[in-house]
């Protein structure tokens, strides 16, 4: 069981579930309740939506590891699971089963519960994750953008399920902000991972951006992207006078803005694989703290 949990990156799946639940119940629901509109789909149906999303993502992680055995054997030999702890055929069957469950739940929600588009989004997401693992990740930037878009899509699915939310400017503004943050941070982390995995990618003929143009230009791109994200956050904090809500201001400053500045510095300074691994870990932590800021904003608004 432990090996399967590692295969599907269970902390990442937990983060997806927390994000979708927080977005629905701590952002969308309060805004709609204030306008006396309320949520439409049931708690059970929303649970199924989250479960479907988690299953699709788990399948994506599994197929990526299946396709990455040669590369991971060079970059991270001690962390290779496929062929050492889980047989490749077993892993393929697991990937097929969990992806099928995710897609099937999506179509159940679409055609039985009339939550439109969910089934189609899930099957396209599963398809993109498969082709990312087999083809797109070795095309400069394309794979990074696809993963970024799919990450942002986890937020969009929450409001697609609620027609009132799709028509509400406040919901769209806040949700859109989190989508852009998730997309940008995912692109940044994918670039850092490409830098970290450059040796194996180059050896196995995977033409990621660092392989094609070198690590220094990609470091500059990643560092500038990190600075762009942090500059945007600071601008939002100033323009909205966020310090008037001290709890949320302190949280975002201490756990998102400042770490992003540190990340920018570490990216420019990085030279070895362990440096990029440290940057990748920090970017994941910033992604998590940024996402769960929904919880902080909710309680801050109650003060």
N, C-alpha and C positions, 0 to 999 in steps of 0.2 A: 504493500500500500504506500509506503514512504517513497518508493521510487516513482510511482505513478503521480504522487503529489508533486514531486520535484519536476516531473516531465511536463505537467500542465501549469507550472509556475503558480501554485496556489496563493501566494501573497498578492500577485497581480490580479488574480480572479476575485479575491476578497476586496481589493481596492475598487474594482469595477462595480461589484455589488453594493458596497458602501456608497459609492458615488451616485449610483442610480437611485438608491433609497433616499439618500440625503437630498438629492435634487427634487424628488417627488414630494416628500413629506415636510421638508424644511424650507423649500423655496416655492415650488409650484403651488402646493396646497394652501399655504398661508395667503399668498397673493389672490388666489381664486376665492378663498373663504372670505377675505376682506371685501371682495366684490359680490359676495353672495352667489357665487356660481358653483363652487365645490367640484370635487373629482367625480368622474363617471365610472371608470373601470374599477372592479372590485379589488380588494387586497390580494385575493388568490390569483386573479388574472395578472396583476402586476408582479407577483412573485414568479409566475410562470414566464413573464416577459424577461425578468432578470435572469432566471434559470436558463432560458434560451440563449441569452447573450453570453452568459458564463460558459455554457457548453460550446458555443461557436468559438469563443476565445480559447478555451482549453484545447479544442481540436486544432486551432491554428498553432498553438505552442507545440503540440505533439508532432504535427507534420513538419514543422520547422526543424525540430530536433532530428527527425527521421532523415530529412534531406541534408542536414548539416553534419553528419557523422564525420566525414573526411576533414571538413574545416575545423570542427571542434576537436578532433584528434590532434591537430597541430596547435590550436590556440589554447584549449582548456582540456587536455587529455584526462585529467583526474575527474572531470565533471561529465564525461560522456556516459550516457545512460543506455542508449540504443546499442544493442549488440553485446553489452557487458552485463547489464542488470535486467534489461528487458529485451527479449528477442524482437528482431525487426518485424517479423510477421505478426507477432502479438501486438506490437505497437501500432502497426497499420490497421489491424482489426479494431483496436481501441479507438484510434482516430476516426475511423469510419462510423463506429457506433455512436460516439459522443457527438459527432457532427450531425449525424442523422437525427439524433434526439433533439438537438438544438433547432434544426430546420423544421422538424415535425411539429414541435411546440409552436414555432413561429407561424406556421400555416394553420394550426389549430386556432390560434388567437385571431388570425385574419379571417378565416372562413366560418368559424363557429361562433366566435365572440365579436366578430365584426370590427376588430381593431385593424384598420386598413394599413396596408403597406408593410406591416411587421414581417410577415412571411417572406415577402420579396426582398426586403432589406437583409434578412438573415441568410437567405440562399445566396444572394450576391456577396455578402460579407464572407461566407464560407468559401465561395469560389475565389474571391480575391486573396484570401489567406492561403489557399492552396497554391495559386499561381505565384503569389509572393514567395512562398517557400521554394518552389521549383524553378522560377524564372525571374520574377520582377526584382528580387532583392539584389540580383547581380547586374541590374541596370542602374547606372548612376542616378541618384536622386528619386527615380520613379518608385522604388520600393519604400524609401523613406516617406514619401508623400502619401502613398497608399496606407501605410500603417498609421500615419498621422490622421488621415481622414477617417479611418475606421475607429480610431480612438475617440475622435470628436463625435462620431455617430452614436456612441453610447449615450451621450447627453440628448441628442436629437430624438432618439427613440422614446425617451421619457415623455416629451411633450407631444410627439406624434400620436401617442395613445390617448391624449386628452384634447378634443377639438377646441374647448374653451381656452386652453393654454396656447394653442397654435394661433389663436386670434388675439391674444393679449400682448400689447407692446412691452409691458414691464417684464413678463415672463420671457419673451423673446430676447429682450435686452440682456437680462441676467444670464439666461441659458446660453445665449450666443457668446457672452464673455467667457464663460467656462469652456465652451467648445473651442474658442480661439486659443485659450490658455493650454488646454489639453493637446490641441493640434501642434502648437508651437513647441511645447515641452517635449512632445513625442518626437518631432523632427530633430530637435536638439539632441535628445538621447540617442536616436538612431545614428546620427552623425558621429557621436562619441563612440558608440559601439563599433561603427565601421572603422574608426581609427584604432580601436582596441584590437579588432580582429583582422587588421590589414595583412599580417603575415600569412595566416591561413587562407584568407580570401585570394591573395595573390598567387599562392602556391597552387590552389585548386581552380584557378581561372575565373574567379568571381569578380567581375569588374565593378566594384563599388567605387564611389567617388575618390577615396584616398588612393586606391590602386591606380585610377586613371590620371589624377592630377597631382598626387603626392600628399603627404600628411600635412605639410606646412600650410598650403592654401586652405585645406579643410579645417585645420585648427583655427585659422583666421575667420572663416565663415562661421564656425560653431561659436567662437568667442564673441563675434559681432552679433550673432543671433541672441546669445545669452544677454548681452548688453541691451539689445533692442527690447527684449521682454522686460527686463528690469526697468528700463527707462519708461516704457509704457505703463508699468505698474505704478511707478512713482508719479507719473503725470496724472493717472487716475486718482491716486490718493490725494494729490494736491487739488485737482479740479473738483473733487467731490467733498473736500474738507473732511477727509476720513477721520482725522484726529478728534472730531467732535464725538465719535463713538470710540472711546479709548481702547476698549477690549479688542475690537476688530483691527484697529490701527496698530496696536502693539503686536498682535498676532501676525498680521501680514508683514509688518516690518521685520520682526525678529525671525520668523520662520519661512518667509518666502523671499522678500526683497533682499535682505542681507545675504542669505545663502546663495542667491543668484549672483550677487556681486563677487562672492568668494568663488563660485563656480567659474565665472568669467576669468578670474585671475588664474585659477588652477588649469583651465583649458589652455591658455596662452603659455603657461609654464610647463605643461606636460611634454615629456619626451619618450617615456617608456610605457609598455603595456600596463604596468601596475598603476601608473599615473592616470591613464585613461579609464582603468577599472574603478579607481577612486572617484573620478569625475562622473562616471556612469551611475555609481551608487548614489552620489550626492544629487544628481539630476532626478533619480527615482524618488528620493526622499522629498525633494522640492515639489515634485508632481503630487505626491501624497498629501503634503501639508497644504498645497494649493487647493486640492480637491476638497479636503475636509474643512476648508475655511467656510464652507456652506454652514456647517454646524456652528461655528463661531459667530458668523453673521446673524444666524437665527437667534441665538441667545443674547447677542449684543442688542438686537432690535427690541428685545423684551425688557431691557433695562430702562 
